[in-house]
Amino acid sequence: MTKSDSEKELAALHKIRRTDPKRYLAITNEWISNDPGDATAYYRRHQVWMDLAEPRKALDDLNSAIAIQPTPTDFRSRGNVYRHLGEYDKALEDYERAETTDPEKWERDAFPLLYQADVHARLGHEAAALSCCARLPDHFWTPGPNNLPSGGKTEIAQELSRRAAAAKARPAQ
């Protein structure tokens, strides 16, 4: 099976993003300059902002993409940025909005459930965190990217419980 031209282009762009993020940023800036109404260009640029440790700029781009043409992926991604920033209530809102918009994809992809579970745990919502964890496929396993719990469902559930307990033990701000 050979790659289509669009698959080759996407692979080339992905390589540029990983090896030369500033060049990728220039490419996405040009896309946006040429078509400020292109929601996909803002979405793609948010990715490189995260690679460059600029989450507020990533958030701005996701807000632009959502204003133009909201998708469940945009809300999930914005939830991930809010989670990265420690803004867990906002992350949870976006995760719930993404799940409500496309519940089948939410379940099928599995990782969004783990992100959602982690945010619940960080807010001290142990029952909700464990409920999300229970919905993961039985064979699910992760090395724990992005400071997510690692392991299979049992290990993940244990870590979610620990995180929820720690959140509850912190003094209110």
ZADRENLO-781341 format. One record per residue: residue number from 1; residue in three letters; x, y, z of N, C-alpha, C in turn. Coordinates in steps of 0.001 Angstrom, whole numbers, plus 500000, padded with zeros to 6 digits. Each point is the difference from the previous one (the first is absolute). Example, Ala and Ser with C-alpha at 12.3 -4.5 7.8 and 13.67 -1.06 7.14 Angstrom:
<pts>
[1; 'ALA'; [513190; 494310; 507800]; [499110; 501190; 500000]; [500900; 501200; 500000]],
[2; 'SER'; [499650; 501050; 499280]; [500820; 501190; 500060]; [499230; 501090; 500730]],
</pts>
This chain:
<pts>
[1; 'MET'; [500851; 498827; 500000]; [499149; 501173; 500000]; [500898; 501239; 500000]],
[2; 'THR'; [499704; 500923; 499121]; [500789; 501228; 499916]; [499230; 501137; 500643]],
[3; 'LYS'; [500754; 500947; 500484]; [499391; 501166; 500628]; [499460; 500944; 498944]],
[4; 'SER'; [498855; 500591; 500289]; [499445; 501019; 499112]; [500816; 501274; 500170]],
[5; 'ASP'; [499817; 500915; 499070]; [500711; 501279; 500090]; [499670; 500723; 501296]],
[6; 'SER'; [498739; 499958; 500421]; [499622; 500697; 501234]; [500645; 499347; 501223]],
[7; 'GLU'; [500129; 498668; 499981]; [500662; 499315; 501110]; [501489; 500354; 500039]],
[8; 'LYS'; [500616; 500083; 498827]; [501411; 500380; 499932]; [500190; 501428; 500499]],
[9; 'GLU'; [499093; 500886; 499597]; [500103; 501398; 500437]; [499833; 500103; 501512]],
[10; 'LEU'; [499030; 499276; 500541]; [499772; 500018; 501443]; [501217; 499454; 500749]],
[11; 'ALA'; [500584; 498922; 499501]; [501187; 499426; 500631]; [501163; 500993; 499956]],
[12; 'ALA'; [500159; 500682; 498871]; [501082; 500991; 499871]; [499787; 501151; 500974]],
[13; 'LEU'; [498769; 500467; 500118]; [499710; 501093; 500934]; [500236; 499561; 501443]],
[14; 'HIS'; [499612; 498778; 500320]; [500217; 499475; 501350]; [501498; 499964; 500310]],
[15; 'LYS'; [500789; 499577; 499030]; [501452; 499949; 500197]; [500558; 501403; 500226]],
[16; 'ILE'; [499521; 500973; 499237]; [500453; 501382; 500186]; [499632; 500485; 501397]],
[17; 'ARG'; [498788; 499703; 500431]; [499562; 500431; 501336]; [500909; 499437; 501084]],
[18; 'ARG'; [500404; 498743; 499853]; [500839; 499346; 501007]; [501455; 500445; 499928]],
[19; 'THR'; [500506; 500238; 498799]; [501429; 500290; 499850]; [500320; 501489; 499915]],
[20; 'ASP'; [499026; 500791; 499547]; [500241; 501434; 499825]; [498706; 500761; 500314]],
[21; 'PRO'; [499639; 500051; 501281]; [498714; 500599; 500360]; [499855; 501460; 499567]],
[22; 'LYS'; [501088; 500735; 499988]; [499891; 501406; 499586]; [499642; 500102; 498513]],
[23; 'ARG'; [500511; 499086; 499200]; [499624; 499969; 498582]; [498520; 499641; 499867]],
[24; 'TYR'; [499554; 499015; 500782]; [498586; 499606; 499974]; [499122; 501179; 500424]],
[25; 'LEU'; [500462; 500736; 500998]; [499262; 501182; 500443]; [499877; 501010; 498850]],
[26; 'ALA'; [501084; 500201; 499266]; [499956; 500920; 498860]; [499012; 499508; 498941]],
[27; 'ILE'; [499961; 498697; 499784]; [499064; 499432; 499022]; [498558; 500245; 500443]],
[28; 'THR'; [499697; 499718; 501268]; [498626; 500193; 500478]; [499635; 501478; 500030]],
[29; 'ASN'; [500958; 500859; 500328]; [499725; 501437; 499960]; [499616; 500431; 498589]],
[30; 'GLU'; [500674; 499444; 499017]; [499676; 500333; 498609]; [498601; 499512; 499636]],
[31; 'TRP'; [499658; 498783; 500438]; [498650; 499491; 499728]; [498945; 500947; 500564]],
[32; 'ILE'; [500222; 500445; 501230]; [499034; 500879; 500654]; [499977; 501359; 499320]],
[33; 'SER'; [501143; 500495; 499612]; [500063; 501276; 499282]; [499236; 499921; 498679]],
[34; 'ASN'; [500130; 498871; 499308]; [499305; 499818; 498722]; [498506; 499770; 500159]],
[35; 'ASP'; [499603; 499390; 501128]; [498573; 499712; 500228]; [499707; 500038; 501497]],
[36; 'PRO'; [499714; 501205; 500528]; [499735; 500128; 501437]; [498760; 499224; 500475]],
[37; 'GLY'; [499203; 499502; 499076]; [498817; 499223; 500365]; [500226; 498499; 499968]],
[38; 'ASP'; [501253; 499563; 499900]; [500329; 498584; 499932]; [500201; 499438; 501411]],
[39; 'ALA'; [498961; 499380; 500533]; [500053; 499459; 501360]; [501102; 498957; 500154]],
[40; 'THR'; [500235; 499210; 498963]; [501017; 498959; 500065]; [501393; 500599; 500168]],
[41; 'ALA'; [500257; 501128; 499379]; [501311; 500645; 500130]; [500247; 500426; 501451]],
[42; 'TYR'; [498973; 500541; 500654]; [500150; 500378; 501410]; [500224; 498755; 500859]],
[43; 'TYR'; [499269; 498926; 499690]; [500173; 498763; 500753]; [501438; 499492; 499858]],
[44; 'ARG'; [500490; 499983; 498778]; [501361; 499512; 499765]; [501037; 500898; 500677]],
[45; 'ARG'; [499756; 501307; 499981]; [500974; 500887; 500641]; [499987; 499813; 501515]],
[46; 'HIS'; [498842; 499695; 500581]; [499969; 499785; 501451]; [500950; 498868; 500391]],
[47; 'GLN'; [500122; 498986; 499121]; [500864; 498868; 500305]; [501464; 500438; 500140]],
[48; 'VAL'; [500442; 500841; 499096]; [501395; 500441; 500072]; [500202; 500956; 501170]],
[49; 'TRP'; [498986; 500790; 500351]; [500127; 500846; 501193]; [500219; 499127; 501233]],
[50; 'MET'; [499307; 498872; 500080]; [500222; 499094; 501138]; [501413; 499410; 499945]],
[51; 'ASP'; [500454; 499645; 498802]; [501367; 499488; 499848]; [501028; 501035; 500461]],
[52; 'LEU'; [499685; 501277; 499804]; [500911; 501095; 500355]; [499753; 500533; 501415]],
[53; 'ALA'; [499202; 499263; 500790]; [499706; 500373; 501385]; [499330; 501370; 500094]],
[54; 'GLU'; [499038; 500224; 499126]; [499221; 501248; 499981]; [498506; 499664; 500098]],
[55; 'PRO'; [499567; 499432; 501142]; [498615; 499546; 500088]; [498948; 501108; 499883]],
[56; 'ARG'; [500310; 501204; 500440]; [499017; 501096; 499872]; [499758; 500341; 498532]],
[57; 'LYS'; [501053; 499964; 499196]; [499839; 500241; 498561]; [499234; 498843; 499367]],
[58; 'ALA'; [500252; 498784; 500466]; [499250; 498838; 499512]; [498520; 500164; 500320]],
[59; 'LEU'; [499719; 500472; 501198]; [498622; 500238; 500418]; [499327; 501045; 499107]],
[60; 'ASP'; [500716; 501073; 499696]; [499454; 501027; 499105]; [499635; 499403; 498645]],
[61; 'ASP'; [500877; 499151; 499471]; [499720; 499401; 498694]; [498825; 499031; 500059]],
[62; 'LEU'; [499896; 499237; 501062]; [498848; 499103; 500125]; [498707; 500790; 500144]],
[63; 'ASN'; [500060; 501106; 500731]; [498810; 500856; 500104]; [499602; 500525; 498618]],
[64; 'SER'; [500988; 500338; 499177]; [499713; 500462; 498639]; [499382; 498880; 499168]],
[65; 'ALA'; [500568; 498809; 500077]; [499461; 498860; 499247]; [498561; 499713; 500417]],
[66; 'ILE'; [499729; 500055; 501295]; [498661; 499734; 500514]; [499024; 501089; 499558]],
[67; 'ALA'; [500450; 501231; 499984]; [499132; 501091; 499553]; [499628; 499857; 498524]],
[68; 'ILE'; [500908; 499446; 499204]; [499767; 499854; 498563]; [499147; 498766; 499712]],
[69; 'GLN'; [500428; 498857; 500502]; [499308; 498733; 499712]; [500319; 498991; 501098]],
[70; 'PRO'; [499218; 499978; 501078]; [500322; 499132; 501133]; [499844; 498514; 499655]],
[71; 'THR'; [500964; 499211; 500488]; [499938; 498545; 499861]; [500282; 499371; 501356]],
[72; 'PRO'; [499595; 498748; 500201]; [500335; 499325; 501255]; [501510; 499949; 500244]],
[73; 'THR'; [500782; 499849; 498940]; [501458; 499966; 500145]; [500523; 501326; 500536]],
[74; 'ASP'; [499418; 501111; 499547]; [500409; 501312; 500507]; [499743; 500102; 501502]],
[75; 'PHE'; [498827; 499552; 500430]; [499667; 500084; 501428]; [500894; 499071; 500825]],
[76; 'ARG'; [500249; 498785; 499483]; [500897; 499087; 500715]; [501397; 500609; 500103]],
[77; 'SER'; [500470; 500564; 498913]; [501341; 500596; 500002]; [500076; 501204; 500927]],
[78; 'ARG'; [498957; 500831; 499987]; [500007; 501150; 500913]; [499952; 499515; 501449]],
[79; 'GLY'; [499249; 498928; 500236]; [499996; 499398; 501334]; [501394; 499544; 500410]],
[80; 'ASN'; [500740; 499439; 499055]; [501374; 499573; 500293]; [500896; 501185; 500350]],
[81; 'VAL'; [499809; 501114; 499299]; [500804; 501190; 500319]; [499626; 500524; 501384]],
[82; 'TYR'; [498706; 500074; 500282]; [499585; 500435; 501341]; [500556; 499057; 501071]],
[83; 'ARG'; [499984; 498698; 499737]; [500565; 499035; 500956]; [501484; 500286; 500201]],
[84; 'HIS'; [500707; 500239; 498909]; [501422; 500322; 500065]; [500239; 501243; 500871]],
[85; 'LEU'; [499096; 500969; 499921]; [500119; 501240; 500761]; [499504; 499864; 501442]],
[86; 'GLY'; [499424; 498837; 500338]; [499460; 499805; 501344]; [498622; 500612; 500190]],
[87; 'GLU'; [499343; 500363; 498915]; [498649; 500572; 500050]; [498997; 498863; 499792]],
[88; 'TYR'; [499869; 499178; 501039]; [499283; 498738; 499887]; [498498; 500157; 499789]],
[89; 'ASP'; [499375; 501003; 500606]; [498565; 500198; 499785]; [499712; 500306; 498529]],
[90; 'LYS'; [500829; 500850; 499398]; [499828; 500331; 498581]; [500292; 498781; 499129]],
[91; 'ALA'; [501009; 499218; 500365]; [500316; 498783; 499252]; [498814; 499052; 500014]],
[92; 'LEU'; [499421; 499824; 501172]; [498872; 499099; 500137]; [498817; 500463; 499154]],
[93; 'GLU'; [499730; 501293; 499990]; [498920; 500534; 499155]; [500215; 499619; 498539]],
[94; 'ASP'; [501222; 500193; 499514]; [500281; 499693; 498597]; [499953; 498502; 499728]],
[95; 'TYR'; [500496; 499190; 500909]; [499923; 498551; 499806]; [498547; 499557; 499934]],
[96; 'GLU'; [499174; 500528; 500896]; [498592; 499615; 500007]; [499295; 500466; 498730]],
[97; 'ARG'; [500383; 501162; 499509]; [499404; 500497; 498756]; [500410; 499115; 498814]],
[98; 'ALA'; [501257; 499612; 499946]; [500468; 499116; 498930]; [499304; 498646; 500071]],
[99; 'GLU'; [499879; 499466; 501199]; [499343; 498697; 500161]; [498539; 500073; 499593]],
[100; 'THR'; [499308; 501051; 500404]; [498588; 500160; 499671]; [499794; 500137; 498488]],
[101; 'THR'; [500931; 500669; 499336]; [499888; 500232; 498570]; [500192; 498713; 499199]],
[102; 'ASP'; [500910; 499128; 500436]; [500271; 498757; 499281]; [500341; 498886; 500986]],
[103; 'PRO'; [498977; 499486; 500725]; [500264; 499008; 501050]; [500621; 498698; 499487]],
[104; 'GLU'; [499656; 499577; 498790]; [500563; 498752; 499478]; [501510; 500133; 499792]],
[105; 'LYS'; [500432; 501118; 499434]; [501431; 500221; 499777]; [500718; 500123; 501342]],
[106; 'TRP'; [499376; 500657; 500959]; [500593; 500169; 501329]; [500334; 498637; 500601]],
[107; 'GLU'; [499061; 499082; 499925]; [500200; 498654; 500547]; [501016; 499217; 499166]],
[108; 'ARG'; [499879; 500095; 498691]; [500856; 499224; 499099]; [501472; 500392; 500122]],
[109; 'ASP'; [500288; 501299; 500147]; [501382; 500474; 500058]; [500678; 499697; 501338]],
[110; 'ALA'; [499260; 499814; 501048]; [500475; 499615; 501338]; [500847; 501061; 500707]],
[111; 'PHE'; [501018; 500544; 499364]; [500856; 500965; 500688]; [499240; 501218; 500511]],
[112; 'PRO'; [499013; 500513; 499267]; [499239; 501113; 500585]; [499366; 499638; 501342]],
[113; 'LEU'; [499540; 498757; 500132]; [499454; 499556; 501289]; [501047; 500073; 501099]],
[114; 'LEU'; [501232; 499638; 499667]; [501068; 500039; 500997]; [500313; 501436; 500401]],
[115; 'TYR'; [500058; 500900; 499025]; [500213; 501416; 500326]; [498862; 500515; 500893]],
[116; 'GLN'; [498775; 499644; 499638]; [498836; 500419; 500779]; [500077; 499432; 501424]],
[117; 'ALA'; [500363; 498745; 500112]; [500134; 499365; 501319]; [501062; 500705; 500831]],
[118; 'ASP'; [501116; 500332; 499365]; [501090; 500664; 500708]; [499565; 501367; 500526]],
[119; 'VAL'; [499266; 500743; 499199]; [499533; 501322; 500439]; [499026; 499863; 501170]],
[120; 'HIS'; [499098; 499027; 499903]; [499093; 499761; 501139]; [500817; 499706; 501264]],
[121; 'ALA'; [501016; 499147; 499867]; [500817; 499661; 501166]; [500708; 501226; 500550]],
[122; 'ARG'; [500531; 500834; 499127]; [500724; 501203; 500445]; [499068; 501011; 500661]],
[123; 'LEU'; [498709; 499880; 499720]; [499006; 500849; 500670]; [499466; 499335; 501273]],
[124; 'GLY'; [500459; 498765; 500288]; [499543; 499289; 501193]; [498723; 499218; 499785]],
[125; 'HIS'; [499586; 499823; 498747]; [498766; 499271; 499669]; [500328; 498528; 499750]],
[126; 'GLU'; [500274; 499276; 501063]; [500455; 498615; 499847]; [498973; 499124; 499291]],
[127; 'ALA'; [498731; 500071; 500387]; [498988; 499139; 499388]; [499887; 500257; 498497]],
[128; 'ALA'; [500014; 501264; 499603]; [499915; 500331; 498570]; [501252; 499521; 499263]],
[129; 'ALA'; [501171; 500156; 500627]; [501248; 499540; 499384]; [499959; 498494; 499782]],
[130; 'LEU'; [499567; 499270; 501009]; [499947; 498543; 499897]; [498927; 499544; 499015]],
[131; 'SER'; [498938; 500777; 499876]; [498962; 499686; 499024]; [500555; 500111; 498573]],
[132; 'CYS'; [500761; 501049; 499741]; [500647; 500143; 498684]; [500968; 498848; 499771]],
[133; 'CYS'; [500777; 499659; 501009]; [500976; 498917; 499891]; [499301; 498678; 499680]],
[134; 'ALA'; [498872; 499762; 500626]; [499265; 498752; 499776]; [499529; 499864; 498554]],
[135; 'ARG'; [499828; 501121; 499328]; [499545; 499991; 498600]; [501143; 499733; 499016]],
[136; 'LEU'; [501246; 500024; 500469]; [501124; 499674; 499114]; [499889; 498539; 499563]],
[137; 'PRO'; [500482; 499681; 498803]; [499977; 498588; 499574]; [500781; 499127; 500987]],
[138; 'ASP'; [499572; 498781; 500173]; [500657; 499097; 500953]; [501475; 499804; 499688]],
[139; 'HIS'; [500369; 500007; 498737]; [501388; 499778; 499590]; [500836; 501284; 500010]],
[140; 'PHE'; [499434; 501123; 500434]; [500685; 501287; 499935]; [501255; 499984; 500862]],
[141; 'TRP'; [501058; 500569; 499447]; [501267; 500180; 500722]; [500667; 501254; 499449]],
[142; 'THR'; [500690; 500749; 500871]; [500705; 501203; 499557]; [501283; 500184; 500791]],
[143; 'PRO'; [501009; 500580; 499351]; [501223; 500329; 500739]; [499841; 501281; 500823]],
[144; 'GLY'; [498863; 500697; 499849]; [499747; 501199; 500794]; [500559; 501279; 499417]],
[145; 'PRO'; [499765; 500275; 498715]; [500520; 501263; 499435]; [499310; 501204; 500625]],
[146; 'ASN'; [500648; 501136; 499920]; [499415; 501265; 500470]; [499540; 499948; 501451]],
[147; 'ASN'; [500753; 499287; 500825]; [499720; 499904; 501432]; [498665; 499323; 500297]],
[148; 'LEU'; [499574; 499117; 499105]; [498815; 499183; 500246]; [500415; 498780; 500818]],
[149; 'PRO'; [499059; 499378; 500698]; [500338; 498749; 500687]; [500447; 498944; 498987]],
[150; 'SER'; [500912; 499147; 500385]; [500495; 498957; 499106]; [499496; 498632; 500441]],
[151; 'GLY'; [500124; 499045; 499081]; [499640; 498625; 500291]; [498688; 499592; 499371]],
[152; 'GLY'; [499483; 498894; 500515]; [498692; 499516; 499577]; [498912; 500629; 500854]],
[153; 'LYS'; [498764; 499545; 499800]; [498879; 500623; 500705]; [500151; 499958; 501516]],
[154; 'THR'; [500519; 498912; 500536]; [500140; 499882; 501454]; [500988; 501030; 500538]],
[155; 'GLU'; [501169; 500092; 499348]; [501020; 500955; 500444]; [499517; 501445; 499807]],
[156; 'ILE'; [499307; 500227; 498912]; [499468; 501339; 499740]; [498993; 500379; 501079]],
[157; 'ALA'; [499098; 499085; 500325]; [498991; 500272; 501032]; [500660; 500306; 501345]],
[158; 'GLN'; [501038; 499262; 500337]; [500705; 500242; 501259]; [500615; 501403; 500016]],
[159; 'GLU'; [500619; 500389; 498888]; [500623; 501322; 499936]; [498944; 501105; 499998]],
[160; 'LEU'; [498883; 499765; 499337]; [498919; 500998; 500013]; [499486; 500199; 501421]],
[161; 'SER'; [499847; 498920; 500729]; [499553; 500106; 501401]; [501008; 500775; 500831]],
[162; 'ARG'; [501283; 499723; 499789]; [501047; 500724; 500734]; [499953; 501488; 499662]],
[163; 'ARG'; [499858; 500319; 498728]; [499954; 501411; 499595]; [498763; 500699; 500560]],
[164; 'ALA'; [498879; 499313; 500007]; [498785; 500603; 500548]; [500147; 500252; 501497]],
[165; 'ALA'; [500583; 499041; 500716]; [500225; 500173; 501439]; [500939; 501180; 500263]],
[166; 'ALA'; [501046; 500110; 499209]; [500941; 501109; 500155]; [499310; 501328; 499727]],
[167; 'ALA'; [499137; 500038; 499010]; [499270; 501248; 499683]; [499080; 500387; 501143]],
[168; 'LYS'; [499345; 499031; 500588]; [499107; 500274; 501124]; [500768; 500482; 501230]],
[169; 'ALA'; [501223; 499507; 500156]; [500815; 500340; 501175]; [500609; 501406; 499896]],
[170; 'ARG'; [500090; 500553; 498793]; [500566; 501339; 499841]; [499053; 501034; 500595]],
[171; 'PRO'; [500559; 500999; 500638]; [499145; 501063; 500536]; [499298; 500748; 498868]],
[172; 'ALA'; [498784; 500426; 500266]; [499241; 500773; 499011]; [500697; 501327; 499727]],
[173; 'GLN'; [499970; 500403; 498756]; [500670; 501246; 499625]; [499025; 501145; 499920]],
</pts>
